[in-house]
Amino acid sequence: MFSTFGFYLTIFLLLVVSIVLAIILRVQRRRVSQLKKSRLEIQEEEDRVFDFLHGLGEAFSGGVHPPELHRLIVEGAIRILAAEGGALYLVDPEEKMLVPAFFTDGTPPLVVIPDFVIQATPSLLSLYGVKQKLLFSLKNFLKLHNVSRHEGLLGEAWDWNKPHFFNHETLPSSLIAQGLDTVFLGPLIYGGRTLGVLAVTNGANTSFSQGGLELFSAIAEQSAFALYTQVVYKEAEEKRLLDHDLEIAREIQKILLPSDPPLVPGYQISGINIPARSLSGDYFDYLLVDQEHIGIAIADVSGKGIPASLIMTLCRSSLRGHAFDEVSPSSVLHRVNRQLYSDMREDMFISMAYVTINLKTHQALLARAGHDAPLFYRARDCSVERLNPKGMAVGIDSGKVFDRFCTDFPFHFEQGDCLLLYTDGVTEATDHHGVEFGIKRLMQHLEKNALDSSENLLKRLADDIRVFIDNQVQHDDITLITIRKL
């Protein structure tokens, strides 16, 4: 009896153990299958991330154009996060607006659509329910609509310091009504500067995976670095092209300025221009007025660089057009002012000094249009004086006031006399203490070196200025002209 009971008990226990082992084996198989599936998912995710980073790597090397990089960022984020749509907005150069750079078809609007667009876009909600492409009017609106700071969710994201996740419970009802259900949204920040805003979206029937926000944050960080790198490449290329253009402009400007002084019997004339930048706003010229008269002009356009150099070119053309056969320098400047006045911006003007010399009588006339007073060395008593007739700058007045102030000032050249014309870049040159070279030093230099040749006088003066400013940056163009009577 007992042995029979023991036999059945043993059989029962073996059956229980078999069932337990079968369950354990099935669970283990399921776990192995899940591990394989998870491993495959991880591998696929790693492949997607690798492809994304590889694309960004090409952008780092300058091999991807901006539109392609924008597409790569959005579509790469969609693939990695298994999202349904995405959009990228970039901060404009003036940092006032978010400008749409790329968004995929089917991405619900991240901005509130105005009524007039909705009326032109029938069945807006059903549009996203069946995942159709955006209608023409809506798509155009999204492409053209810039988002200002703090405007809606996108405008608020501009000032965030990290990405956020939004779902049906946290999204604004206005965006939900337009088909938005879940979204990762965050700023693209690099070096403390926000470059744009990135968003990836999913519909109501699809959810983001756990850890998605952390992965989205990593995508946003790498995308910001790629955008920043491309900006650096673009700026470097633009600078290279600009430097090339400036070099050509500088060579052209050299052609416009006299390369050699005129050979005038009984006189030594020399001139020099030292620009503060690649291009100069200073101008000087020698003009043959007629068989008996020569004209010498010096001018300084307000400002520096390209704008000043362009105005300088206009000034040169105007002066040369009016100087021929006109011995009165004030009459020439009257015409130049009337011609240039309409073309000058309100914040720009030209200071000028123009001298004509009768080569037979050595009588000279000076007209000054707001320019620094020329210095005149008189050999008979070794004195230096400032020739300071009245005058206002070119481009400030249409002519009524200008013509009244700008008149001819007569003086006479005798043997050994020397006239020095200069721009304020000379007197306003500063040393490391902020002390200006000044008119007094300039007068002392002329008094000391006036008996030397015109060329040597200018070389020594230019050297003195360089020594004075030492290693300081030259802040203004420097132009000098000497006219010495032999």
C-alpha positions, 0 to 999 in steps of 0.5 A: 500500500505504502509503496504504491502511494510512494510511487504515485507521489514520485510520479506527481513530483516529477510531473510538477518538476517537469512543468516548472522546468518547462515554464522556466525554459519558456521564460528563459527562451522569452528572455533570450528572445527579448534580449536578442530583440533589444540587442537588435534595437540597440544595434539599429539605434546605434546605426542610426546615431552613427549615420547621423553623426557621420552626416554631421561630420561632413558638415564639420569639414565644410562638405555639406551646404546649409539646406542639406545640413538642415534636412540632415538634422531634422530627418536624422532626429526623426530616424533616431527617435522613431518620430513622425515629423520634425522642424528646424527654426534658425535665429536670424543674423540680427537675432530678432526672429526664428526663421523656418529652415526645414520641416517635413511633410506631415509635421503639425504646425508648431505655431498658431495658424491664422484664420485666413490660412485655415479658411484656405485650408479645408479639413485641417484636422482630417489632414493630419489624421490621414497623414496627407501632405500639407496643403499649398497655402498652409505650407507656404505660410509655415515656410514664410512665417518668422517667429519672434521671441516669446511668440508661442511655444517656439518663441519661448523655447528660444530662451530655454537652457534645455529641451522639453517634452510635451504631450496632450496634457501639457501642450497648448490647446491651440496646437492640439487643435491643429494636430500636435500630440507629442513633441520634443522641443529644445534650443540649439545652444553652442558657446552660450549662443542660441542658434535655433530651435529643433522639434520632433513630433509624434501622432496620438497613436505613437509614443516616444521611447523611454529615455527619448528626451535624453537622446533628443538632448544629445541630438540637439547638442551635436546639431548645435555644434554642426550649425556653429561649425558651418557658420564658422566655415561660412564666415571664413569663406566670406572673409576670404572673398571679402579680403580678395575684393578689398585687395582688388579695390585697394589696387584700384584705389592706388591707381586713382591716387597719383603714383608720382609727383608732377614735374613742375619747373621751379617747384618740388611737390611730393605726396603720400597716403598711409591708409588706416585700413585696406582702403582709404577715405583720404584723397589727394591729387595734382591737376593741370588747370591750364598752361600756367596753373597747377592745382593741388587738392587734398580731401578727407571723407568722414569715416573709413573703409569701403563707404569712405573710399567710394565717396572719395572716388566720387569726389575725385571724378567731380573735382577733375571734371570741374578743375580744368580751365578754372583758376579759382579754387573756390569756384571749383569747390562750389561746383563739387559741393553742388554735385555731390550734395544730393549723393551724400548721406546725412552722416557723411561729409568731405573736408577739402583744401584746394590750391592753385598756383600761377607758375609764372607769377607764383601767386597762389590761391587757397580754398578751404572746405572745412579742412585742416588749415595748411601750414606755410613756411616762409623762408625769409624769416623761418616762420610757420603760419596756419593758412586758415580761411573760412569754409565748411565741409562739402556735402553739408549744405546745398550751396547757399551757405557753402558758397558764402563761406568758401572763398579764395585766400591769396598768398605768394610763394618765394624762394625756399617757401614750403606749403604743407597740406595734411589730413587730421590723421596726422595731428590726431595720431596718439601714443600709448598714453593717448596723447595726440601728435598735435599741430604744435609738433607738426609745425615744429617738424616743418620749421626744422625740415623745410629746407630739405627736399619735399620728398625727404621732408615727408619721409622724416615726418612719416617716420616721426609719426610712426615713432610717436605712436609706437605700437599703437594702432593707426586709427585714421588715414594719413595723407601729406603733401608738400609744395616747395618753391626752389 
